Amino acid sequence: MSEDVRVVDVADNQTVKSKFESLPSELLIRIFSYLNYVDLLVLEQVNHYIAHLISSPLIWHEWTGKSTFWAGPSVFLDSEDYRNRFSWLFAPVSMHAHTPASNAVLSMDVLRSENKVIAVSEDCKINMWNAIENYKQVGSSSLNLDFLHSTILKTDSLSKKIWISLNDKVQEWSIDMQPISSTSFPCNATAMSPILGNSLVVGLSNGTLQLVDSRSPPQSSSVKSSKLPNYALDLLAQNYSVYVTGRFPSLLMYDIRKLSSVARSEYSGAHSLCCLTAARGGIVAAGAYAGRGTLEYYGSQSQQLNWVNRYSAARSTVLSLCVPDWTDELVMAGAADGGIRLLDTAKNGQFYRQLGTATSMVTRIEQTGARSAVILSGGRLRTLTIGDKKRYEGDDSISHQDKHDENITIEQQEQQEMKRQADVIVRRAVQRDMYGMSSLNSFLVSSF
C-alpha cells in the first residue's frame, strides 16, 4: 500500500508498520467521521498522513450532518477548506469602531473589487477607507451641500462607480471621488440598485420606480417609471430583472425592458420587507412580521415562496442581509435591536450562530474580507471579525509568522492566518486537557 506510513522505533532502530495506519484510507476516514470536531483537530497532530485523511471533506460532511448544531447537509461550498472554515465557526467574534462619533455615517457600501469602504457622513462629505489596511482613509470629497436629510449610497463593482442619492438628486461618482453626472427627481429616493453597469433603478418616496440610464443625458427620455403599491425599501437587480420590497406585503419583480407593469408578484404576508439578497440561486428577503423579524426564501425557478422563518430569525425587524462569499447557504442578518446573526438558508432559515450585538440598530452589513464584515450601526462603522488573532496571542509555546511575505496575495495571507488560528486552538486544547483526551486515547488504544 503506497500510503502506508512507517514509524521508527528509537529503541532498536527498526522500522515497523503501524497496524492502525495499515488500514485502508477509506476505512480510516469512516472511523474518523464518528469523532467530534475537537478530537479531529487533536488527532490530526499525530502525523502528516493522519492530518491528510482528516482534511477530507467526507469527514466534515458526516460530522456536520449528524451534529446537534448542524443537522442536515453541510453549509460549506465544495471548493472550500472544510477544516479551516469549520474551525472559524467556533472562534470568538470581535467588533471595533472605526469612525468618530462626531460625524455620523448616514449610508455606506463596499466596493469589493477595490477593497474600499465608501460612506456619506452627516457633514456632507463622501469618505473612502481601505478595508485591508486597518481602515486607513484614502479619500474624502465634499458634496457641496448645506444639509442632508435623505441619502443612500450604492457601489457598482462592474463599472467601478458610486451612486449617491442626495435629497432629491442622484449623483454618479467615479472611484477617484469625482462627480460624473446628476439626475433630479420630484422627491427623495428610498432605495437604489445598479443594473447592467451603466443604469440605476431608483425607488422614490412617492411610490414610483425609476430607471435611469447614465449613458444618456438626464432628460425625460432617459428615465422610465412604474407605480408601486407603496414606497420601496430595497431593490435587487439581476440581469434584466429587478426585485422590489417595501411597505407592502409582497415581493415584486419587474423587467426593466417593460418597467410599466409588474412581471410577477409573490404574496408574503409580512408587515414590510426591508432588505434583499441573493442566495442559493434564489432570493432571500427579510423584514418585520407581528413585531418580530422574518426571513423568507423565494426559489430560483418560479420565484415562489419556499419557506419562511418568523420565529428564530430575530427578535426585532431584520434591516440588513449579507451572504459571505465562502458559502451560499449562510446569511448574516442585522436587526433593529442590534443583533447580528448567522442564519442557515439550507434549513429554512434556522438560527446558526450569534455573531454579536451592536449598541443600536444595524442598518447595513457588508462583507469586506474572507472573515470580516463592516457594519453601520448608530452612525458609526464597525468591523466584525471572526477569530480575532489577539485572543490567541500571549502563549510562548505558540509560534507563528508575525509578518507575511510581501509577494503573496491577500487571499494567501488570510489562509495562513486561518491555519495559524486553528493550530493555536488545537495546541491550547492539548495543553489544558479539557476536550476528552481520555476518550480519544481509549479509541486509539482499542484500534491496535
Residue, then its C-alpha position, 0 to 999 in steps of 0.5 A: m500500500s503506497e500510503d502506508v506510513r512507517v514509524v521508527d522505533v528509537a529503541d532498536n532502530q527498526t522500522v515497523k508498520s503501524k497496524f492502525e495506519s495499515l488500514p485502508s484510507e477509506l476505512l480510516i476516514r469512516i472511523f474518523s467521521y464518528l469523532n467530534y470536531v475537537d478530537l479531529l483537530v487533536l488527532e490530526q497532530v499525530n502525523h502528516y498522513i493522519a492530518h491528510l485523511i482528516s482534511s477530507p471533506l467526507i469527514w466534515h460532511e458526516w460530522t456536520g450532518k449528524s451534529t446537534f448544531w448542524a443537522g442536515p447537509s453541510v453549509f460549506l461550498d465544495s471548493e472550500d477548506y472544510r477544516n479551516r472554515f469549520s474551525w472559524l465557526f467556533a472562534p470568538v467574534s470581535m467588533h471595533a469602531h472605526t469612525p468618530a462619533s462626531n460625524a455620523v455615517l448616514s449610508m455606506d457600501v463596499l466596493r469589493s473589487e477595490n477593497k474600499v469602504i465608501a460612506v456619506s457622513e452627516d457633514c456632507k462629505i463622501n469618505m473612502w477607507n481601505a478595508i485591508e489596511n486597518y481602515k486607513q482613509v484614502g479619500s474624502s470629497s465634499l458634496n457641496l451641500d448645506f444639509l442632508h436629510s435623505t441619502i443612500l449610497k450604492t457601489d457598482s463593482l462592474s463599472k467601478k462607480i458610486w451612486i449617491s442619492l442626495n435629497d432629491k438628486v442622484q449623483e454618479w461618482s467615479i472611484d477617484m471621488q469625482p462627480i460624473s453626472s446628476t439626475s433630479f427627481p420630484c422627491n427623495a429616493t428610498a432605495m437604489s440598485p445598479i443594473l447592467g453597469n451603466s443604469l440605476v433603478v431608483g425607488l422614490s418616496n412617492g411610490t414610483l420606480q425609476l430607471v435611469d440610464s447614465r449613458s444618456p443625458p438626464q432628460s425625460s427620455s432617459v428615465k422610465s417609471s412604474k407605480l408601486p403599491n407603496y414606497a420601496l425599501d430595497l431593490l435587487a437587480q439581476n440581469y434584466s430583472v429587478y426585485v422590489t420590497g417595501r411597505f407592502p406585503s409582497l415581493l415584486m419583480y419587474d423587467i426593466r425592458k417593460l418597467s410599466s407593469v409588474a412581471r410577477s408578484e409573490y404574496s408574503g404576508a409580512h408587515s414590510l420587507c426591508c432588505l434583499t439578497a441573493a442566495r442559493g440561486g434564489i432570493v432571500a428577503a427579510g423584514a418585520y412580521a407581528g413585531r418580530g423579524t422574518l426571513e423568507y426564501y423565494g426559489s430560483q425557478s418560479q420565484q415562489l415562496n419556499w419557506v419562511n422563518r418568523y420565529s428564530a430569525a430575530r427578535s426585532t425587524v431584520l434591516s440588513l442581509c449579507v451572504p459571505d462569499w465562502t458559502d451560499e447557504l449562510v446569511m448574516a442578518g442585522a436587526a433593529d435591536g442590534g443583533i447580528r446573526l448567522l442564519d442557515t438558508a439550507k434549513n429554512g432559515q434556522f438560527y446558526r450562530q450569534l455573531g454579536t450585538a451592536t449598541s443600536m440598530v444595524t442598518r447595513i452589513e457588508q462583507t469586506g474580507a474572507r472573515s470580516a464584515v463592516i457594519l453601520s450601526g448608530g452612525r458609526l462603522r464597525t468591523l466584525t471579525i471572526g477569530d480575532k488573532k489577539r485572543y490567541e496571542g500571549d502563549d510562548s509555546i505558540s509560534h507563528q509568522d508575525k509578518h507575511d511575505e510581501n509577494i503573496t496575495i491577500e487571499q494567501q495571507e488570510q489562509q495562513e492566518m486561518k491555519r495559524q488560528a486553528d493550530v493555536i486552538v488545537r495546541r491550547a486544547v492539548q495543553r489544558d486537557m479539557y476536550g476528552m483526551s481520555s476518550l480519544n486515547s481509549f479509541l486509539v488504544s482499542s484500534f491496535 
